[in-house]
Amino acid sequence: MDIRRLSLNWHNKLAWYGAIGVLVWALSGLTHPLMSWFGPKAKTFFPPQMQVNSQQLANLPQLLEQDKLPDGVKVAKLVPSEQGPLLQLTSGELNPRRYLNVNTGEEVKEQDLNQAIWLGQYYLGKSADEVSEVKFQRDYDAHYPWVNRLLPVYRIDYQDGTRAFFHTETMALASLTNDSKKVLHAIFVQLHTFKFLDNLEFGRVILVALFMLCLLAFSATGLALVMTIKNRKIKQKRRRYHRMMAYALWLPLLGWSVSGFYHLLQASNVEPVSGIRIGDDLRVPTALSRDFSWLNQLQNQSINQMALINSPQGLVYRLSIAEQAKNISREQKFKGQGVEKKAIYINANTGRLLKETDFNTDKNQAIWLAENYLKADDTVNVGEVTQAKLLTRYGPTYDFRNKRLPIWQVDIDNAEKSFLFIDPSTGQVVDQTRRIDRAERWSFSLLHKWNHLTPFIGRFNRDVFMVIFIVLLSFTSVLGIAMIKRKKRKARQVEPTPAVDVGSAN
């Protein structure tokens, strides 16, 4: 079998389909770094902080007594606001948060909406007068797609075309866009994922799969040609440039094709695991201590939040001591920036500051929460906790879309080899992955997004590097098509003219 001739034959047959696939996916893929480079930017990346003293918390225990709390409260925590510290109450995964004035105990009406508008002032520097529309959103849509992890959010449209999404429970800027970024995103989802065929999911998967298989065969036959054709001086510039770029581009094209195909198959055939899970209703069986003298030991340190949570030793306050706010680059933002210096636990019934020997550390809290979650959720195979580790940076298994750091990863020895990602400050399971999910995420991270380059050259330079390869790949495809068209045109020119039978003509 002549491998060179066979490869050349199939490479030429697949040329038009391969070129279409390359141009559609490569050029739509360019929109992704463009959105990152030219989209709107926040003015600050650290969440708001507060300072509290014992006088401010004098009435807090009374507000947290069981008969004073509204029904179904799952998370109760002190958070910063424009008016100062407020008690934030979460009663469900998709409900607006409620707020109580710490001094008077009265509910602050419409505060969740006002909290979102204030977060817009904090993160973006935009005043309430610049707001044109506000919408409370429980579902994903074209403006706030499913790749985001936080719901519910407030969508705030500003007069200058900026659109921001705020998650008030975590005080996070969940997403930021504008009209130009919206157009780029629409191009990306329509041409890169064929979203216009969402109503025909089976047909979409078949079409995308066929294009992916075509690219796999296209890159494989191209590689075979590179390896089998003898190295010689090529006079024609188009052919020379096409071969030179083929040496550099076959591997990226193969990686993008394989990882994209894998991503498509898993997304279409493997049921995803659920994301955020809020714990049980908060129970306050006994009166809470009114002794907050331990606050004097904090020497006016800034606090992210102060939550009342269940623990192995009963009810405790968990204080998140804030890192010093500072200006960070977008590069650092995508890597992940720890906003917590340390956590302090206080026995809510006695007012005693707890030490690590009292069991109340974040690690032990995360393990305890994971064990309780496994027992309560029958959709997860129960298994033994093997280890728990603190995550202060984003990575392939827990990425930037989650918008929460620090977090604890708890590894479970069950059939799926599950990882649970737990926020000990509120007792929430904020994400989970299985072995099958992590395999696909690693493939997509390394082969499709080239995240393995980021630690060495940075996120921006990685994007530049990918853009260069995308442009070269598109140029190479155009060259290949031009060569085939030229070859066919020459073949038609040298075809012999059929002889004319003069006798019959007469």
N, C-alpha and C positions, 0 to 999 in steps of 0.2 A: 504494500500500500504506500503510495506517495503522499506522505503527511503534508508536505509543503503545498502540493497541488490541491489536496482535499481542503486544507485550511484556507487557501486563497479562494477557492470556489465558494465555500460557506461564508467567508468574510465579505466577499462581494455580494452574495445573495442577501446577507443581513444588513448590508450597508445602510440602506434607506431607513429601515426600522430602527437600527442602532443609532443612527444620526438623529432621528426624530426624538427617540428616548433621551439621548444625551442632551440635546438642545432644550427640550422641555424641562427636564429635571435639573440640569445644570443652571440654566438661566433663572428658573424659579427659586433654586437654592440660593442664588445671589441675594435674594430679598432678605434672607435671614440676617446676615451680617449688616446689611444696609439698615434694617430696623434697629439693630443694636447701636450702630454708629450715629445715625441721624435722628433717632427718635427722641422724644422729650426726656429730660433728665430731672431727677429730684435734686433739691438743694442740700438735703441731709439724708443720711442713711441710718443713723442711730435712732431708736425709738425714744419718745419723750420720757423724761425722768421726773421724780418728785422727791421732796424731803418731808418727813413727818416727825411729829414729836408726841410725847405722851398725852399732852392736853388735847390734841386733835383727835386722839383715839379713845377718849374717855367714854364716849357713848357707843363705841363699836360693839362690845360684847352684848349689849342689850339689843342692838339691831340684828345680831346673828342668832338670837334665841329662836327656838323652833317655832313658837307661836307667832313670832314677828315676821319670819321669812315667808315670802309668797310660796305657794305650793309648787313642787317640782324643781326647785333650785338645785342645780348640779355643780355649779362653780360660783364661789363668792370670793371676790378679791378687791383690794384697794388699788385703784388705778389713777394716774394723773389725768387732769382735764384742765380746761381753761379756767374753771372756778377753783381749782385746787383738788386735793384727793377726794374721790368719790367711791362709794361701794358699788361695784359692778356685779350684777347677778345674771347668770346664764341658766336658762331653764330648758333649753333644747338646742339641738344642733343647728336648726335653721330659723330660730326665732330671734327677733331683735333683743339686744341686751337691755336690762333695766338698771336704773341707777338710783341710789339713795344718798341724800345729803348726810354726811357722817355726823354732823352736829345736831341736826334736828330730826333725822330719821325720815323725813318726808321724801317721797319719790320725786325725782326731777323729771318732769314731763318732756317728751321728745328729745331726751338727752342723747340717745344713741345716734339720731340724725345729726344733732349739733356736734356730737363727738367726731363724726366723720368729717364735717365741715371744718372743725378745728384741726383735725389731722391734715387736711389740705393746706391750711395755713402753716402748719408746722413743717411738713415735708416739702411743700412746693412754694411756699411764700405767697399763696394766693388768698386774698381776703374773701369774706362772705359775699361782698358786693359783686365779685367776679363770677359767682356761681349762676349758671343759667338754668340748670335742671338737676334734680337729685332723684335717684330711683333705688329702692331697696330690692336687691336681687338674690333670689334663692337658687337660681339655675344658671347653668352655663349657656352662652350664646355666642354669636359671631364676634361680638366685641370683647367678651370675656370667655375664651374657649376652655375646654375641659383640661388642657394641660396645666392650668392653674389648680392649686390644691385647696384654696380657702373659700368657704361658703358659710353663711351668707355674707355678701359684701354690699356696700353702698357705692353705686355708680354716680359720680359727680361730673357733670359736663360744665366746662368753663367757657366764658365768652370768646376766648382766643382759640377755641377748637380743641384744647387739651381735655382729655377724658381720663379720670383717675378712679381706681377701685380701692376702697378701704375696708379692711377687716377689723372691726372695732374690738373684738375679743382679744386679739393679739396686738392691737394698736399698730397694725402693719399696713404699709402701702403695697397692696397685693398686685397691682398692675398699673401701668401708665402708658397711654397711647394718645394719638391725635389723628387727624384726617389722613395725612400722608402715610403714617404707619399702618393705619387701617387698610388703605389701598394695597400697600405692600403685603400685608398679612393675607388679604383676600386673594392676591395673585399666588401667594405661596400655597394656601390650602387648596385652591382650585386646581392648580397645575402640578403641584408636588404630590398631593394625596388624592387627586381626582374627587374632591368633595362634591362636585356637581352630580356624582353618581351615588350619593349616599342613600337615595331611595331605592337603588338597585344594588344592594351591598354585594350580592353574589357576583353580579356582572362587573362591579368595580374591582373586586378582588381578582377575578379571572383576567381582566384587561391589564391591570397593574402587574400581575404575576407574569403574564405573557411578555410584557415589555421588559420586566426584570430578567426573565430567562433569556430573552433576546440579547440583553446587554451582557449577561454572563457568557453566553456563547460568543458574542462579538469580541469581548476582551480576551477570552480563551483562544479563539482563532487568531486574533491579532498577536497574542504572545507566541503562539506556535510559529507564525510567520517570522517574527523577530528572531526566534531561536533557530529556524531552519534555513532561512535565506542567507546566502554567503555575504559576508561583509565586503562590499566593493564600493567604488566611487560611483555615485549616482549623479548624472549630469542634470537631470530635470529637477529644478528647485522644489516644486511641489512634492514630489516623491521623496526627495532628500529630507525636507523638513518633516514630512509625515512620519518617516521612519525614525528620525531623531527624537521626535516628541513621543512616539510610541514606546520607546525605551523607558521614558520617565513616567508615562501616564497609565500604563497597563495595570500597575498595582493599585493606585488609588481608585481607578474605575472598577476593578474587581472587588475591592473592599467595600466601596459604596453599594455595588450591586448585591453582594452577598448579604451585607447587614440590612439593606433596605428590604430584601426579599424575606429575610428572617423576621424583621420587624412587622412586615405585612402579615405573614402567616400567624404569628403569635397574637397580634392585635385582633385578628379576625376569628381565631379559633380557641383562644384560651381566655376563659372568664377572668376578669381582673379581680383582685382582692379589694375589699373596702378600705377607705382611707380613715378619716378622723372618726374616733369613737369617744364620746363623752361618758364618764362614769355614772355611777348610781346617784340617786338624789342625796343631797347633803343632809346629814342627820346631826342634830345638836341635842344630845340627850340630857346634858347637865349644864348648869350655868357656867359661863366662861369667866376666866380670871379678868379682873379689871386692873391688874398690875402690869403696866407697860414701862416700868423703870428700866428694863433692859435696853430700851431705845437709847438711853443715855450713853451706852457703850459704843454706839455707832458713830459718835462724833460728827453728826450732821452729814453722814454719807448719803449720796443719792440712791434712790430705790427705783427699780423698774416697776415692781408690783409686790403686793403682800397678799397672799392667798390663804384662806382657811381650807385645809384639806384633810382627808382621812389618811391615817398612817398605821403601821403595825402597833403603835402605842396609843392609838386614839387620835383625837383631833389635835392638829398642830397648825401653827402659823408658819408659812414658809416665806421668808423675805428674800427677794432677788436683789442683791447689792449690785448696782450698775457699774459697768466699766466707764471710765471717763470718756465722755463724748468727744469725738475728734473728726476732722475731715478725712475721709477715705476716698480712694479712687474707685471707679467702676470695676476695675480689675479686682480690688479687694472685696467689693460688694459681691461679685459672682463667686469668689472663692469662699465667702462666708466670713463674717466678722462676729466674734463673740461679744455679746452685749452685757454679759453677766460676769462679775468678778468672782463672786462666791455666793453660796446660799446659806442662810441661817435658819435653823428650826427652833421654834419655841412651843412648849407645851401649852395649848390654849386653855386648859383647865387649871393649871397651876401658875402659869406665867414664868416658868423656869426656862432659862436658855439651855437648850440641849447640846450635848457634845457628841462627837462621833462614836464614843463608847456607848451612847444611848440608843444605838442602832439607826438613828435618824440621819442618814446621809443620803445624798441623791442616788447613789448606786443601789443601796438597799431599798430605797423607796421605789426605784424603777423596777427592780426584781419583784418586789411585792405586788406592784400594780400589774406586771406582766402575768404573774401567776394567777391573780384574781381574774384577769381578762380571759385567760385560757379556760378557766373553770366555767365562766359565765357565758362564753360565746361558743355555741355548738357548731358554728361553721368553720372553726379552726381545730385542727387535730391537736389534742392535748399532748404536751411533751415536757421534758425537763429543761429548765433553764441551764445553759452551759456556761454562759459568760455575759457580762454587761460592760459596755465601754462607752466613754463619753465622746461625743462627736462635736467638734468645734469648727469644722469645715465641711463644705459640701463635697460630694463625690458621686460616683456612678450609682451607688445604692441608695443614697439620700441626697437629692440635688436641690438646686437653688429654688425650684418651684414651691418647696414646702415653706419657705420664709420663716423658719424657726430654728434658732440656735441660741444656746447649746441644747443638745438633745441626747438622750441615752439610747443606744442600740442594744437590745436584749436578744441574744441568740437562743433559739429553741431547738432542742433535739427531738423533732417530730418527723413525720414522713415527708413533709415539704421543706424541712430545714428552714423554718420561718425566722425572719428578723422582725421584731417589733420595735418601733421607734416611739419612745415615750417622753412626754413632757412632764417631768415630776412636779413642776410648779402648779399644774392644774389637774394632774392625774389622767391626762388624755393620751390615748394611743393615736398619734397623729399620722402614722403611716405604717405599712407593713409590706414585706416582700417575701416571696418564696424563692427557692433555688431556681425554678424555671424563669421567674421574673428577673432575677439578678443576671442570669446567663444572657438574656436578651439585652438587658440594660448595658452590660459590659460590652457586648458586641456593638451595640449602637454607639456607645460612648467612644470606643476605641477606633472602630472602622468607619463610622459614618460622621462623627463630630470631631474626631482627632483630638480628644481631650487629653491623650497621653502626652501631647506636645505642650500643653498649657504650663506645667510646672517648669519647663525649660525656657520657653520663649514668651510666655504670657498669653492671655486670652486674645488681645488685640492683634498681636503678631501672628498668632495661630489663624485668626480669621483672614488676615491679609494673605497668608500662605495658601489657605484654601481657595480664596478668590483667584489667586494667580493660577492655580491648577485648574479651576473651573473654566477660566477664560481660555487657557491653553487647550483644554479638552474640547471645548466648543470649536475653537479654531481648527483643531486637528480633524474633527468630524466634518467641518465644511470643506477642508482640503481633500479629505477622502472622497466626498461626494463629487467634488470638482474633477478629481482624477478619473472617477468612473464615468462621468458624463463625457469627458474628453476622449476616453478610450472608446466609448460607444460611437461618438461622432466620427472618430478616425476610421472605425470599422465600417461605418456606412459609406464613407468617402472612397474606400478602396474596393467596395463591392463591384464585381464585373458587370458591365452593361449587357443585358440579355440580347442575343443576336436577333435580327429582324429577318423574317422569311420574305424576301423580296418577291419571290414567285407567287406566293399566296396572296401577298398584298396586291399584286397586279391582277 
